[in-house]
Amino acid sequence: MEIGKLCQLHPPQYQYNRFPSLVAQNLRARGFDPRRNPNHRRWVIGVVAAGGGYYLYHLEQVPETGRWRFIDISEETERALAEESFKEVLREYGNRILPAHHLTAQHVRQVARRIVKATGMAEHADQAEGWGAAVAGGEVERGEKGGERLGRGSKLGKDIDWEVFVVEDRETKNAFVLPGGKIFVFTGILPVCANDDGLAAVLGHEVAHQVARHSAERLSGAKILLLLGFALEVLGLDFGVSRMALTFLLELPNSRKAETEADYIGLKIMARACYDPREAARMWERMAASEKKGGAGAIPLDFMSTHPANERRIRQIEEWLPEALQLRAQSDCGDEGMGRYEGFKEYASGLGQPAYRW
């Protein structure tokens, strides 16, 4: 949901509690010991085999990349869980969401509309009317402040109402998309974006997580970690060791894989939307410089992070650029999408509304 280390804020997470050590301890206290009892060992092997069959049955391929992965959570369940996260975000930031008519919100929505349209997941993104969302009493209400509706979902996503919420927070370099098409952009990320193409790179990455259903994949994977952690502990492997092994051998590598996949899919999306994919690498260079300036730095060991290092991402994006540029050339773009924010800044200043220094 977040775009690498540029996201200092994490959207609310919905996840399972993992590694129930007390259950395994209770089983051993009742005499269940597969290390010494062959029947108990066969029972564990049978459970693992059944779990393997369940795993294989729920394998599916990621759109755009063809990668096989395990998902056993429906889109409906995924969105129901995300709806609670959506309400939580609105409760926290609802009073800082820019009004729908604000020029910055309008401009971000224009970029987001083209990105969403390029995914094929919104049939009427060009014609949709904008409207807002505010919060009162913990409930989402429609009003003049808040989000901008982009269009109704189609193809990969069913009944997705895409919305854009621009949060006035210049200290937070963040953007994320919740399942169900709720796009949040914090104004702190805009100077790092620097221009339309940079913003398209950020939004392309975030929307790519939605296209690939990475949140559902993460939740589904948590079940596998739960089962493996339980099996390892029942077999007598120390709980702390099993958790550490599963984290470094499965959880973190899968997280980095999803982020890299979102970079790749997002690059293709922004190219199809007629933005300049070369700006994606430049955006990450600006992000790396911003992190160093802010003293955040990068995690020195890539295998300890949930995200690839900025330098690695830049190299990979540069390797994918020929494919992305060819895709853009095939999209009949002309000069569309190569512009900067200069014209927008002049337009905003001319109307007397505050223009951001992008």
C-alpha positions as a printed Julia matrix, in Angstrom:
358×3 Matrix{Float64}:
   0.0     0.0     0.0
   2.82    2.32    0.49
   5.34    3.31   -2.08
   8.57    2.1    -0.61
  10.34    4.1     2.05
   8.83    7.31    0.72
   5.76    6.42    2.77
   6.51    7.42    6.32
   2.9     6.71    7.21
   1.38    3.27    6.93
  -2.32    3.01    6.14
  -4.26    0.99    8.72
  -3.43   -2.67    8.35
  -5.78   -5.59    8.72
  -3.96   -8.83    9.46
  -4.1   -12.07   11.32
  -2.37  -12.8    14.64
   0.37  -15.24   13.84
   2.24  -18.1    15.5
  -0.09  -19.29   18.3
   2.53  -20.76   20.61
   0.02  -21.42   23.42
  -1.94  -23.81   21.2
   1.14  -25.88   20.49
   2.1   -25.87   24.15
  -1.38  -27.03   25.15
  -1.24  -29.88   22.63
   2.08  -31.08   24.03
   0.7   -30.8    27.56
  -2.1   -33.17   26.51
   0.39  -35.74   25.28
   0.49  -34.78   21.61
   4.12  -35.3    20.6
   4.79  -36.05   16.9
   8.52  -36.24   17.63
   8.0   -39.48   19.57
   4.59  -40.76   18.49
   4.42  -42.0    14.85
   0.62  -41.63   14.75
   0.86  -38.03   15.84
   3.58  -37.45   13.27
   1.37  -38.89   10.53
  -1.42  -36.57   11.68
   0.84  -33.54   11.28
   1.96  -34.76    7.85
  -1.68  -35.2     6.83
  -2.59  -31.69    7.93
   0.37  -30.24    6.05
  -0.55  -32.29    2.94
  -4.14  -31.06    3.1
  -2.86  -27.54    3.48
  -0.65  -28.05    0.44
  -3.63  -29.15   -1.61
  -5.59  -26.13   -0.44
  -2.65  -23.94   -1.39
  -2.39  -25.36   -4.9
  -6.15  -25.03   -5.45
  -6.01  -21.31   -4.67
  -3.05  -20.4    -6.85
  -3.71  -17.71   -9.43
  -1.68  -15.49  -11.73
  -1.02  -11.78  -11.32
  -2.29   -9.63  -14.19
   0.51   -8.03  -16.24
   3.29  -10.29  -14.9
   1.85  -13.82  -14.87
   3.42  -14.57  -11.47
   1.69  -17.41   -9.63
   0.67  -16.65   -6.07
  -1.69  -17.9    -3.35
  -4.95  -15.99   -2.74
  -7.96  -17.39   -0.93
  -9.66  -14.09   -0.04
 -12.47  -12.83   -2.25
 -12.61   -9.26   -3.5
 -15.75   -8.72   -1.44
 -14.0    -9.76    1.78
 -10.95   -7.71    0.93
 -13.05   -4.58    0.42
 -15.07   -5.17    3.56
 -11.85   -5.24    5.57
 -10.54   -2.18    3.74
 -13.75   -0.26    4.46
 -12.85   -0.21    8.14
  -9.38    1.07    7.28
 -10.99    3.72    5.07
 -13.17    4.97    7.92
 -10.19    5.0    10.26
  -8.14    7.12    7.84
 -11.03    9.55    7.4
 -11.48    9.86   11.14
  -7.82   10.75   11.52
  -7.36   13.01    8.49
 -10.89   14.05    7.52
 -10.4    17.62    8.75
  -7.24   17.96    6.63
  -8.64   16.67    3.33
  -8.63   19.42    0.73
 -12.04   20.46   -0.63
 -13.06   18.89   -3.91
 -12.91   22.26   -5.66
  -9.35   23.04   -4.48
  -7.02   23.42   -7.44
  -4.43   21.03   -6.05
  -7.09   18.37   -5.45
  -8.44   18.89   -8.96
  -5.02   18.56  -10.51
  -4.13   15.41   -8.58
  -7.49   13.98   -9.64
  -6.73   14.69  -13.31
  -3.53   12.65  -13.1
  -5.23    9.91  -11.09
  -8.1     9.7   -13.6
  -5.72    8.98  -16.46
  -3.83    6.4   -14.4
  -7.02    4.58  -13.4
  -8.37    4.7   -16.94
  -5.12    3.11  -18.2
  -5.73    0.09  -15.96
  -9.06   -0.68  -17.62
 -10.66   -0.76  -14.17
 -12.88    2.32  -14.63
 -15.07    2.48  -17.71
 -16.2     6.07  -17.36
 -13.25    7.77  -15.75
 -13.41   10.68  -18.19
 -17.1    11.41  -17.67
 -17.46   10.91  -13.9
 -18.55   13.85  -11.81
 -16.49   14.77   -8.76
 -17.88   14.65   -5.26
 -16.5    14.73   -1.75
 -16.43   12.81    1.5
 -16.32   14.22    5.01
 -16.54   12.63    8.43
 -19.13   13.26   11.12
 -19.67   11.09   14.16
 -17.31    8.48   12.79
 -19.45    7.92    9.69
 -18.59    8.77    6.12
 -20.8    11.48    4.69
 -20.86   13.04    1.25
 -20.31   16.77    1.09
 -18.23   19.5    -0.44
 -15.01   18.51    1.3
 -12.93   15.48    0.54
 -12.62   12.98   -2.23
 -13.18   13.13   -5.93
 -14.97   10.3    -7.67
 -13.22    9.05  -10.78
 -15.48    6.36  -12.17
 -17.08    2.96  -11.82
 -14.93   -0.14  -11.89
 -14.91   -2.79  -14.59
 -12.84   -5.71  -15.79
 -10.46   -6.77  -12.99
 -12.41   -5.05  -10.23
 -16.16   -5.27   -9.79
 -18.15   -2.26   -8.64
 -15.12   -0.17   -7.69
 -15.88    3.49   -7.04
 -12.52    5.17   -7.45
 -12.03    8.26   -5.29
  -9.13   10.65   -4.68
  -8.46   12.29   -1.32
  -5.7    14.9    -1.08
  -4.55   15.41    2.53
  -2.99   18.72    3.53
   0.14   17.5     5.29
   3.39   18.8     3.88
   5.53   16.81    6.29
   4.26   13.41    5.18
   5.71   11.98    1.97
   3.03    9.41    1.36
   0.4     8.07   -0.99
  -1.56    4.83   -0.85
  -4.6     3.11   -2.33
  -6.98    1.07   -0.21
  -8.81   -1.87   -1.79
 -12.01   -0.55   -3.29
 -10.28    2.3    -5.09
  -9.77    4.86   -2.3
  -6.69    6.89   -3.29
  -4.98    9.06   -0.67
  -2.24   11.56   -1.58
  -0.48   13.66    1.06
   0.74   17.06   -0.07
   4.2    16.31    1.37
   4.86   13.93   -1.53
   4.16   16.55   -4.19
   7.57   18.3    -4.08
   9.19   14.88   -4.54
   6.92   14.2    -7.51
   7.95   17.59   -8.94
   5.71   17.27  -12.03
   2.81   15.38  -13.56
   5.01   12.5   -14.65
   6.47   12.11  -11.18
   3.0    12.09   -9.65
   1.94    9.54  -12.26
   4.85    7.33  -11.2
   3.69    7.44   -7.56
   0.03    6.85   -8.41
   0.91    4.17  -10.96
   2.8     2.25   -8.29
  -0.03    2.56   -5.75
  -2.78    1.66   -8.2
  -0.65   -1.3    -9.32
  -0.99   -2.73   -5.81
  -4.75   -2.65   -6.37
  -4.47   -4.2    -9.84
  -2.37   -7.05   -8.45
  -4.46   -7.37   -5.25
  -1.34   -7.36   -3.13
  -3.27   -6.67    0.08
  -5.34   -9.84   -0.43
  -2.16  -11.75   -1.23
  -0.56  -10.51    2.0
  -3.57  -11.54    4.07
  -3.7   -14.93    2.37
   0.01  -15.41    2.93
  -0.47  -14.69    6.62
  -2.54  -17.88    6.81
   0.32  -19.87    5.32
   2.73  -18.35    7.84
   0.27  -19.2    10.59
   0.09  -22.85    9.52
   3.83  -23.19    9.02
   4.61  -21.52   12.33
   2.17  -23.83   14.1
   3.62  -26.94   12.4
   7.19  -25.96   13.21
   6.4   -25.35   16.84
   4.42  -28.58   17.22
   7.44  -30.39   15.8
   9.53  -28.84   18.54
  11.29  -25.97   16.78
  11.75  -23.05   19.13
   9.02  -20.45   18.65
  11.4   -17.52   18.3
  13.55  -19.37   15.78
  10.57  -20.41   13.66
   9.15  -16.91   13.61
  12.48  -15.39   12.63
  13.02  -17.99    9.91
   9.56  -17.45    8.41
   9.98  -13.68    8.55
  13.32  -13.59    6.76
  12.73  -16.5     4.39
   9.11  -15.84    3.39
   7.44  -12.71    4.72
  10.04  -10.05    3.89
  11.05  -11.52    0.5
   7.38  -11.71   -0.52
   6.87   -8.1     0.54
   9.84   -6.94   -1.53
   8.62   -9.01   -4.45
   5.22   -7.3    -4.3
   6.84   -3.86   -4.21
   9.03   -4.67   -7.2
   6.02   -6.01   -9.06
   4.1    -2.81   -8.3
   7.04   -0.79   -9.68
   6.91   -2.79  -12.91
   3.14   -2.73  -13.34
   2.99    0.93  -12.33
   5.61    1.84  -14.92
   3.52    0.2   -17.63
   0.33    1.86  -16.37
   1.83    5.35  -16.45
   3.22    4.66  -19.94
  -0.2     3.58  -21.2
  -1.62    6.73  -19.6
   0.76    8.74  -21.79
   3.08    9.91  -19.04
   6.86    9.8   -19.38
   8.08    6.57  -17.69
  11.62    7.97  -17.53
  10.46   10.25  -14.73
   9.9     7.25  -12.43
  13.65    6.76  -11.95
  14.13   10.5   -11.44
  11.38   10.52   -8.83
  13.16    7.78   -6.88
  16.41    9.75   -7.12
  14.62   12.75   -5.61
  13.16   10.49   -2.95
  16.6     9.14   -2.03
  17.93   12.71   -1.79
  14.93   13.72    0.34
  15.51   10.8     2.72
  19.17   11.68    3.12
  18.3    15.32    3.74
  15.73   14.32    6.34
  18.19   12.01    8.05
  16.02    8.95    7.44
  18.6     7.13    5.39
  18.13    3.66    4.0
  18.19    0.32    5.69
  21.7    -0.97    4.9
  20.7    -4.62    4.58
  18.12   -5.17    1.85
  17.02   -8.54    3.25
  15.87   -6.86    6.48
  13.48   -4.48    4.73
   9.93   -4.82    3.45
  10.92   -2.73    0.41
  13.8    -2.84   -2.07
  16.47   -0.18   -1.61
  16.01    2.97   -3.68
  19.18    2.28   -5.68
  17.94   -1.2    -6.6
  14.55    0.17   -7.66
  16.17    2.8    -9.86
  18.33    0.18  -11.6
  15.34   -2.07  -12.23
  13.21    0.77  -13.56
  15.98    1.73  -15.96
  16.1    -1.88  -17.18
  12.34   -1.81  -17.83
  12.36    1.57  -19.58
  12.72    0.29  -23.18
   9.59   -1.81  -22.76
   7.7     1.06  -21.11
   8.74    3.58  -23.76
   7.66    1.19  -26.51
   4.32    0.77  -24.77
   3.89    4.52  -24.59
   4.76    4.89  -28.27
   2.05    2.36  -29.11
  -0.53    4.32  -27.1
  -0.87    7.18  -29.62
   0.12    9.75  -27.0
   1.8    12.43  -29.06
   3.13   15.08  -26.67
   0.43   14.42  -24.1
   1.55   13.84  -20.53
   5.07   15.27  -20.87
   4.12   18.54  -19.2
   5.22   19.94  -15.87
   3.27   21.77  -13.2
   4.43   25.22  -14.25
   1.19   26.05  -16.05
  -0.84   24.82  -13.12
   1.13   26.96  -10.66
   0.47   30.05  -12.76
  -3.21   29.14  -13.04
  -3.54   28.66   -9.28
  -1.71   31.89   -8.51
  -3.89   33.77  -10.96
  -7.04   32.7    -9.11
  -5.6    33.73   -5.78
  -5.52   30.19   -4.4
  -2.36   28.92   -2.73
  -0.1    27.23   -5.25
   2.3    24.62   -3.99
   5.98   24.76   -4.79
   6.31   21.48   -6.6
